Structures are given as structure tokens and as C-alpha cells.
């Protein structure tokens, strides 16, 4: 097991390097930011399953990141095609947004604040970002459209940003 404070220390020591690794691997700052956040959220949730005898914490963290990267590569092409077909282009991140992401990711307490979100947003954000479920899968489970789930995730993330003093969307 690894403690919450050790996860926070891993973030302080490795977040920028990990984000750089993911940026080089994806070529997309927004994707790298998302994958970095997903990696630390997954590490926080999986910290009880970490076993020191299997390797250093940083190695474990990079293993999670590599898994997230592989998942993104598998699902990314299909999601990008669907997004283009629906005319739902992602707005590009500015340099300010990238810098703001680094600050936001430093706030490991996001997981704690998540419980303060409205139920629909909390459920959607947890399912998408923490459980790594596809939008279509979440929509089916919730009995709503995929667009509704995307909107809930977007609003939930914006709500989280506001609650931790982040970007005003």
C-alpha cells in the first residue's frame, strides 16, 4: 500500500516529467493533460493495491500512465471519428490552459471535492475520469444520450475547477 501523502509527493516529483512523456507520446497537450490527470486519479484510487516489493512507486506510476496511454490509443481513433462526424470539435488548449492544468493537477484534493458535485455530474465524472469508462457505456447505463454525458462531464470538471479556484469557463 502507498499512502495518500506519498501519492502527493509522487505528484510533486513526477507530474511535469510524466506530462512531458505523455505529450511526446500523444503530440496533443489536451490529451496529455487528460492522461496525466487520469493517471494520478487512478493512482490515488489504486493506492491500496500497490505492492512495494514489485517496484518503486515511480515505476508503478509510469505503468499506470502507460496503461492509460494504451487505452487512449485504442479508443482515441474511434472517439475522434465520432466527434468529427457529429461536428463536435474540441477547442484547442492555450498555453495558459496548459499551465493552469499543471496547477489544477497539483490539487490532489479534487477527489475529495468530487463528492460535493451534483449527483449527475459526480456520477459522470467518476465514471469517465476515474473508472475510465467510455461515454457511450456511461450513457447506456444512465439511460441518457452520449451528448448528455459529455455535457455532465464537462460541467462537472468546470464545477471542480471553480471549487478549487481554477479556470472560469
MIMIVO-957035 format. One record per residue (C-alpha): residue number from 1; residue in one letter; x, y, z. Coordinates in steps of 0.5 Angstrom, whole numbers, plus 2048, in hexadecimal, padded with zeros to 3 digits. Example, Ala and Ser with C-alpha at 12.3 -4.5 7.8 and 13.67 -1.06 7.14 Angstrom:
<sites>
 num residu  px  py  pz
   1      A 819 7F7 810
   2      S 81B 7FE 80E
</sites>
This chain:
<sites>
 num residu  px  py  pz
   1      X 800 800 800
   2      X 802 807 7FF
   3      X 800 80D 803
   4      X 7FC 813 800
   5      X 802 817 802
   6      X 806 813 7FE
   7      X 802 814 7F8
   8      X 802 81B 7F9
   9      X 80A 81B 7FA
  10      X 80A 817 7F3
  11      X 806 81C 7F0
  12      X 80B 822 7F2
  13      X 811 81E 7F0
  14      X 80E 81B 7E9
  15      X 808 81F 7E7
  16      X 80C 823 7E2
  17      X 810 81E 7DF
  18      X 80A 819 7DF
  19      X 806 81E 7DB
  20      X 80C 81F 7D6
  21      X 80C 818 7D5
  22      X 805 818 7D3
  23      X 806 81E 7CF
  24      X 80B 81B 7CB
  25      X 807 814 7CA
  26      X 801 818 7C8
  27      X 803 81E 7C5
  28      X 7FD 821 7C8
  29      X 7FD 826 7CE
  30      X 7F6 825 7D0
  31      X 7F6 81D 7CF
  32      X 7FD 81D 7D3
  33      X 7FA 822 7D9
  34      X 7F4 81D 7D9
  35      X 7F8 817 7D9
  36      X 7FC 81A 7DF
  37      X 7F6 81B 7E3
  38      X 7F3 815 7E2
  39      X 7FA 811 7E4
  40      X 7FA 815 7EA
  41      X 7F3 814 7EC
  42      X 7F4 80C 7EA
  43      X 7FA 80C 7EF
  44      X 7F6 80F 7F4
  45      X 7F0 80A 7F4
  46      X 7F5 804 7F3
  47      X 7FA 806 7F8
  48      X 7F8 800 7FD
  49      X 7FA 7FB 7F7
  50      X 801 7FE 7F7
  51      X 806 7F9 7F9
  52      X 80D 7FC 7FA
  53      X 810 7F5 7F9
  54      X 80E 7F6 7F2
  55      X 812 7FC 7F0
  56      X 813 803 7F2
  57      X 80D 808 7F3
  58      X 80F 80C 7EC
  59      X 810 806 7E8
  60      X 808 804 7EB
  61      X 806 80B 7E9
  62      X 809 80A 7E2
  63      X 806 804 7E1
  64      X 7FF 807 7E2
  65      X 801 80C 7DD
  66      X 803 807 7D8
  67      X 7FC 804 7D9
  68      X 7F8 80A 7D8
  69      X 7FC 80C 7D2
  70      X 7FB 805 7CF
  71      X 7F3 806 7D1
  72      X 7F3 80D 7CE
  73      X 7F7 80A 7C7
  74      X 7F1 804 7C7
  75      X 7EB 809 7C8
  76      X 7EE 80F 7C5
  77      X 7ED 80E 7BE
  78      X 7E6 80C 7BE
  79      X 7E4 812 7C3
  80      X 7E8 817 7BE
  81      X 7E4 814 7B8
  82      X 7DD 814 7BC
  83      X 7DF 81B 7BF
  84      X 7E0 81E 7B8
  85      X 7DA 81A 7B5
  86      X 7D6 81E 7BA
  87      X 7D9 824 7B9
  88      X 7DC 825 7C0
  89      X 7E3 827 7BF
  90      X 7E7 828 7C6
  91      X 7E9 82F 7C7
  92      X 7F1 830 7C7
  93      X 7F4 831 7CE
  94      X 7F8 837 7CE
  95      X 7FF 838 7D2
  96      X 7FB 83B 7D7
  97      X 7F7 835 7D8
  98      X 7FD 830 7D8
  99      X 800 834 7DD
 100      X 7F9 834 7E1
 101      X 7F8 82D 7E0
 102      X 7FF 82C 7E4
 103      X 7FD 830 7E9
 104      X 7F6 82C 7EA
 105      X 7F9 825 7E9
 106      X 7FD 827 7F0
 107      X 7F7 828 7F3
 108      X 7F6 820 7F5
 109      X 7F0 822 7FA
 110      X 7EC 822 7F3
 111      X 7EA 81B 7F5
 112      X 7E7 81E 7FC
 113      X 7E3 823 7F9
 114      X 7E0 81F 7F3
 115      X 7DB 81D 7F9
 116      X 7D9 824 7F9
 117      X 7D6 824 7F2
 118      X 7CF 823 7F0
 119      X 7CE 81B 7EF
 120      X 7CD 81B 7E8
 121      X 7D4 81F 7E7
 122      X 7D7 81B 7EC
 123      X 7D5 814 7E9
 124      X 7D7 816 7E2
 125      X 7DE 819 7E4
 126      X 7DF 813 7E9
 127      X 7DD 80E 7E3
 128      X 7E1 812 7DE
 129      X 7E7 814 7E1
 130      X 7E8 80F 7E7
 131      X 7E5 809 7E4
 132      X 7E8 80A 7DD
 133      X 7E1 808 7DA
 134      X 7DF 80B 7D3
 135      X 7DA 810 7D2
 136      X 7D5 80B 7CE
 137      X 7D6 806 7D4
 138      X 7D4 80B 7D9
 139      X 7CE 80E 7D5
 140      X 7CB 807 7D4
 141      X 7CC 806 7DC
 142      X 7C9 80C 7DE
 143      X 7C3 80C 7D8
 144      X 7C5 812 7D5
 145      X 7C9 815 7CF
 146      X 7D0 815 7CE
 147      X 7D0 81C 7CD
 148      X 7CC 81D 7D4
 149      X 7D2 819 7D7
 150      X 7D7 81D 7D3
 151      X 7D4 823 7D6
 152      X 7D3 821 7DD
 153      X 7DB 81F 7DD
 154      X 7DC 826 7DA
 155      X 7D8 82A 7DF
 156      X 7DB 825 7E5
 157      X 7E2 827 7E3
 158      X 7E0 82E 7E2
 159      X 7DD 82E 7E9
 160      X 7E3 82A 7EC
 161      X 7E8 830 7E9
 162      X 7E3 835 7EC
 163      X 7E3 832 7F3
 164      X 7EB 831 7F3
 165      X 7EC 838 7F1
 166      X 7ED 836 7EA
 167      X 7EB 839 7E3
 168      X 7E5 83C 7E2
 169      X 7E2 839 7DC
</sites>
